Amino acid sequence: MISAQAVTDLRDLDAAFTIRETVFVGEQGVPVDAEYDEHDRTDARHYLARAEDGTPCGAARWRPTDKGVKLERFAVLDEYRNHGVGTALLHRVLNDVQAAFPNAYVYLHAQLRAVRFYERHGFVKVGEQFTECDIEHFPMAWQAGLVG
């Protein structure tokens, strides 16, 4: 079974960063300086997913913003995709966000290929398609209760 937990120590944070670098920098060609930002070490709350054998396999983060709470940097290693890792991460993150900010506007910028995934979990498009780091995205917002 996949588990997803908030990062509580530097080893897990390093594992989350390694997953992000593998997926975003290695696979998708995102420049390293665009992948990491000041929020990584200040106001972002990081998450790490582990496979049944304990292997780190997914990462995510969220942070409060002027608009609400932004979910970011969801990454799953290639060999673990379509095995529930993204769902485990998203559910853990949403539960923690709701506990910390129960009435917050929750939003994200979904890569085009992930839009359907987020729609299945209660997100809706709230704007036009845009390009960031040469990858197409849609702004999306979470509508609690719309999980399909």
C-alpha positions as CSV (number, residue, x, y, z in Angstrom):
1,M,0.0,0.0,0.0
2,I,1.2,3.5,-0.8
3,S,1.6,5.9,2.1
4,A,2.0,9.7,1.9
5,Q,3.1,11.8,4.9
6,A,4.2,15.3,5.6
7,V,8.0,15.6,5.6
8,T,9.4,15.9,9.1
9,D,13.1,15.5,8.6
10,L,15.9,16.4,6.3
11,R,16.4,12.9,4.9
12,D,12.7,12.8,3.7
13,L,13.0,16.4,2.3
14,D,16.1,15.3,0.4
15,A,14.2,12.3,-1.0
16,A,11.3,14.6,-2.0
17,F,13.8,17.0,-3.8
18,T,15.5,14.0,-5.5
19,I,12.1,12.8,-6.9
20,R,11.2,16.3,-8.1
21,E,14.6,16.7,-9.8
22,T,14.2,13.3,-11.5
23,V,10.8,14.1,-12.8
24,F,10.8,17.8,-13.6
25,V,14.5,18.4,-14.4
26,G,15.5,15.0,-15.8
27,E,12.3,13.9,-17.6
28,Q,10.6,17.2,-18.4
29,G,13.6,19.5,-19.0
30,V,12.6,22.1,-16.4
31,P,15.7,24.2,-15.5
32,V,17.0,23.5,-12.0
33,D,16.8,27.2,-11.1
34,A,13.1,27.2,-12.0
35,E,12.3,24.0,-10.1
36,Y,13.6,25.2,-6.7
37,D,12.6,28.5,-5.2
38,E,12.6,30.4,-1.9
39,H,9.4,28.7,-0.8
40,D,11.2,25.3,-0.6
41,R,13.0,26.3,2.5
42,T,10.6,28.8,4.0
43,D,6.8,28.5,3.8
44,A,6.1,25.4,1.8
45,R,5.0,22.2,3.5
46,H,6.5,19.1,1.8
47,Y,5.1,15.6,1.4
48,L,6.7,12.3,0.5
49,A,5.0,9.1,-0.8
50,R,6.5,5.7,-0.2
51,A,5.8,2.4,-1.8
52,E,4.8,-0.6,0.3
53,D,8.5,-1.5,0.7
54,G,9.3,2.0,2.0
55,T,10.9,3.3,-1.3
56,P,10.3,7.0,-1.8
57,C,8.2,7.3,-5.0
58,G,6.3,10.6,-5.0
59,A,6.5,14.2,-3.7
60,A,4.4,17.3,-3.4
61,R,4.2,20.6,-1.6
62,W,1.7,23.3,-0.7
63,R,1.9,26.8,0.6
64,P,-0.3,29.6,1.7
65,T,-0.5,32.5,-0.8
66,D,-2.4,35.8,-1.1
67,K,-5.0,34.0,-3.1
68,G,-5.5,31.0,-0.8
69,V,-3.5,27.7,-0.7
70,K,-1.5,26.6,-3.7
71,L,-0.7,23.0,-4.3
72,E,2.6,22.5,-6.2
73,R,5.3,20.2,-7.3
74,F,3.4,16.9,-7.5
75,A,5.8,14.4,-8.9
76,V,5.7,10.6,-9.2
77,L,8.6,8.5,-10.3
78,D,7.9,6.9,-13.7
79,E,7.9,3.3,-12.5
80,Y,5.2,4.1,-9.8
81,R,2.8,6.0,-12.0
82,N,-0.8,4.7,-12.3
83,H,-0.4,2.9,-9.0
84,G,-2.2,5.3,-6.7
85,V,0.8,7.4,-5.6
86,G,-0.6,10.7,-6.9
87,T,-4.0,9.9,-5.3
88,A,-2.4,9.2,-2.0
89,L,-0.4,12.4,-2.1
90,L,-3.3,14.5,-3.2
91,H,-5.6,13.1,-0.5
92,R,-3.0,13.6,2.3
93,V,-2.3,17.2,1.1
94,L,-6.0,18.1,0.8
95,N,-6.7,16.7,4.3
96,D,-3.9,18.6,5.8
97,V,-4.8,21.8,4.0
98,Q,-8.4,21.5,5.1
99,A,-7.3,21.0,8.7
100,A,-5.0,24.1,8.6
101,F,-7.1,26.4,6.4
102,P,-10.7,25.0,6.4
103,N,-12.2,27.8,4.3
104,A,-9.3,28.5,2.0
105,Y,-9.4,28.8,-1.8
106,V,-7.3,25.8,-2.9
107,Y,-5.8,26.0,-6.4
108,L,-3.0,24.7,-8.6
109,H,-1.4,24.9,-12.0
110,A,-2.0,21.5,-13.6
111,Q,0.2,20.2,-16.4
112,L,-2.0,19.5,-19.4
113,R,-1.5,15.7,-19.1
114,A,-2.6,15.8,-15.4
115,V,-5.8,17.8,-15.9
116,R,-8.1,14.7,-16.0
117,F,-6.5,13.4,-12.8
118,Y,-7.2,16.6,-10.9
119,E,-10.7,16.7,-12.4
120,R,-11.4,13.3,-11.0
121,H,-10.5,14.6,-7.5
122,G,-12.7,17.7,-7.5
123,F,-10.7,20.3,-9.3
124,V,-12.1,22.5,-12.1
125,K,-10.4,24.7,-14.7
126,V,-10.6,28.3,-13.7
127,G,-8.7,30.0,-16.5
128,E,-7.1,29.7,-19.9
129,Q,-4.2,27.4,-20.8
130,F,-0.8,28.8,-20.4
131,T,2.9,27.8,-20.8
132,E,5.4,27.6,-18.0
133,C,8.9,26.2,-18.4
134,D,7.8,25.1,-22.0
135,I,5.0,22.9,-20.5
136,E,1.3,23.6,-21.0
137,H,-0.8,24.1,-17.9
138,F,-4.3,25.0,-16.8
139,P,-5.1,26.9,-13.6
140,M,-7.5,24.8,-11.5
141,A,-9.4,25.2,-8.2
142,W,-10.6,22.6,-5.9
143,Q,-14.4,22.3,-5.3
144,A,-14.8,20.2,-2.2
145,G,-17.5,17.6,-2.7
146,L,-16.9,17.3,-6.5
147,V,-14.7,14.2,-6.2
148,G,-15.8,11.8,-9.0
